[in-house]
Amino acid sequence: MSPTTKRPPVKGTITIDGQELTVTNPEKPLWPEKNITKAMYLEKLAQLAPYLLKYCRDRYLTTIRFPHGWNDKSFYQKNAPEPTPHFVKTATLEDIRYVHLDSLPTLLWLGNLACLEFHPSFHRIGEKLPVEWLIDIDPSLDPEPRIMEAAEVIGDILDKMNIRSIPKTSGATGVQIYVPIPAERGYTFEQLRRIGAFVAQYAVQKYPGLFTVERLKKDRGTKIYIDYLQHWYGKTLSAPYTPRARRDATVSTPLDWSEVRLRCDPREFHLLNIVERLQQKGDLIAAVPPQSLDHVLSILPPT
């Protein structure tokens, strides 16, 4: 190293909303293929915060940490990392002390720990009823050129049932169909699973070469798995607007149905363009009003 070359800082501090945060190894590459360093990642998280926090606040949060970047060793983090700063709130469920992701300082603290993925519970802290309803469409192939066709099929089925929905990329290989539900209805996980089972079974019967409900991946062949079982108490799914540990630094992104019909590629939506997209389109999930499911539940046979 020449005398005129400055070594990149190993550690620094920033103050966010009155809280002092330590940033370690800001120049560490987290997505080297995209030249995204930890410092850049924290900047992107700050820009995503108004959207990401909306779907993580008041939930039990699981993160996936990649200390040396997306393509290196990783581990799930359920219990709040120690030491936990005084400004980080936690919530306990079944002896696990989860992080309550409710603020920008907490988000950036997790980002500094190389939490590259954020997976919230389907229910709020201290409650047992779901906040929304999701069907996970999980491909067996990577990439899967039919994934948007599959999403359109499920969306059309729901539409014929008079249920409006919004598709979102998982940020990995799949698509999730997101249905906002009214809090005052008090739907249970069991009720939503009944509807999910009906939708999945109908789709498999109508498109047997495309879909399966076979849980074991080894038995699915190349078919796309309709996972209506993941939506359950205590389970998680990738949050809207969470980054994902994939080569393209993809982000779980809500889509217009027109984009699905044009067969967009989930890899098109990533950390380097998501902010511009949000500035143009806003939160597409928020544009769908809560959906009553009473008319469907009234005609489905009890389990």
JOVEN-V947438 format. One record per run of one state. SS is the DSSP state (A for helix, B for strand, O for the rest). FROM is the first residue (numbers start at 0). LEN is the number of residues. Records with the same first field share a line. If there is no record, write none. Layout:
SS: FROM-LEN  FROM-LEN
This chain:
O: 0-10  16-2  24-4  34-1  55-3  65-9  77-11  93-2  100-3  112-2  124-5  130-1  138-8  160-5  169-5  180-2  185-3  206-4  212-4  219-4  227-8  238-4  243-6  251-2  254-2  261-4  268-1  270-3  281-2  287-6  297-6
B: 10-6  18-6  28-3  35-2  58-7  74-3  88-5  95-5  114-10  129-1  131-7  165-4  174-6  210-2  223-4  235-3  242-1  249-2  253-1  269-1
A: 31-3  37-18  103-9  146-14  182-3  188-18  216-3  256-5  265-3  273-8  283-4  293-4
